[in-house]
Amino acid sequence: MKEEPAYKIIVIGDVGVGKSNISSRFCDSIYYEYIVPTIGVDFKYCHTTTLEKHARTILLQIWDTAGDK
């Protein structure tokens, strides 16, 4: 069995712009009206399929950073 490639994505931005919601929406298909602010760094693992002629599954590791000033 061939191991799937893993890609790291780092989400950065100002406080309250929706960084945590991007990762929740993408990985869990959930949108939160209010989400507790991230302290430090959080990360999620999720699988997705590429949009190619020969689609393949890849592993994403999404790092969600705090929007500290």
Beta strands, then each sheet from edge to edge (+ up, - down):
strand 1: 6-11
strand 2: 41-49
strand 3: 57-65
sheet 1: 1+ 3+ 2-
end
